[in-house]
Amino acid sequence: MQISKAISHYGRHLDIKHTTVVGGLSHKEQLRKISNGIDILVATPGRLKDHLSKKDINLSSIQTLVLDEADTMMEMGFLEDIEEMFVQASHNRQILMFSATLNQNVKKLAKEFLNNPTVIQIHKQRSTVKLIEHEIYKVDEDKKAEMVSFLIGSKNYHQVLIFVNTKKQANTLVDQFNLDGLPSECIHGDIKQPARARALKKFKSEQVRVLVATDIAARGIDIEQLPHVINFELPESVDDFTHRVGRTGRAGNEGHAITLLCTKEYKFMAEIEKELIINIERQILEGYEPTEKEPRMIRFKKKQLSEKKGQRKPERKPKKAPKGSKKTTKRDENRNFRRK
C-alpha cells in the first residue's frame, strides 16, 4: 500500500496507470482495474499467484520485475512462488532485487535468474544504531506488561511502537493497555489489511497512543519521526532486532529504543550487543526489581596477544643433561631390557 501511494505521488504528472493486488481486499475490484489495462502492478505473492492460477493476469509482457524485501520473502517460504512468476515474465526482462541481508536463498535466486548482476550496497545496518538511544530494563517476565504501562504513563510517552513475538501476546497487551487508559491498537497476520491500515492511520495521527505489532506485520511501517520503540520481548534474530529499532531514528532523526529483559533473554541480548558492537547499561526500575534467579554467564579467559593473532606459544626446548652425565640412548634401554 505504501509503494502504491508512492507511485501515485511520483507519477501524478505522468500518464501511468497502476493498481495493487493484495489479500484482504476485493478480488473483483482488483480484477476490474487489471482488465482496464495497467502499467504497474504492485502485488503480494499469495494474491498474485491466485490471479495467475485463474488466468486473470498474464505476465508474458512484463519487462521489469522488482522484488522487495527479498530476504523476508525467502524466510516466509515464497521462493517457489517467486520462481514461478519470474519464469512467466518476458525473456527480455530486467530483475531488481532489494534485500536487507544477502542470505543463501537470495544468492540462490540471483544465481538462477540474474545474468552477471551488479551488487549495490548502500550502507551497513549497524551504522543507523548510533542515532538511537538504547535503554535496557531487567524485569521479571510476568511484570513486563505492568511495567510498560507505568513507563508510558509516568514519562508521558506518545506514539509508542511495541514489538512482540506472537499474535496472542499482541492481543493481550492491547486489552491490558486499553484497560489502563492507554488507547491502543495492534497489527498482526490475523488482522485484515483494511483494519491494519486504519490502525496505522490512527497511530500516525496520534488518535491511539500505542501500536503493538509482530515483526512480519510491522516491516512496512515507515513513520519519519517515530519517537519510541519498545522490545517487549527479544526477537528471534539479530536482523529482526535491527529492523525493530530501525523504525525509530529514521531520516536523520534521533530515536529511543527500550528493551525489556527477563533472565532467559540475558544470553541472547549479549550476542546481539556483540554483533552490533554496542554495549547497553542494564537498569532496574524501582518497584519492578527482578526476583528471578539469574543464569550463570560464561566468562571467557583473557587470551595473550600471541594467541589472538593466531600464533602458537613457542615450544620449550628440552633441558640439556649436566656435564659428566652419560646420555641414555634407545639402544641402551633395549639392551638393559634384554638383560633383565
Secondary structure by P-SEA (a helix, b strand, c coil): caaaaaaaaaacccccccccccccccaaaaaaaaaacccbbbbcaaaaaaaaaacccccccccbbbbcaaaaaaaacaaaaaaaaaaacccbbbbbbbcccccaaaaaaaaacccbbbbbbccccccccccbbbbbbbbcccaaaaaaaaaaaaacccbbbbbbccaaaaaaaaaaaaaaccccccccccccaaaaaaaaaaaaaccccbbbbccccccccccccccccccccccccaaaaaaaacccccccccbbbbbbbcccaaaaaaaaaaaacbbbbbbbcccccccccccbbbbbccccccccccccccccccccccccbbbbcaaaaaaaaaac
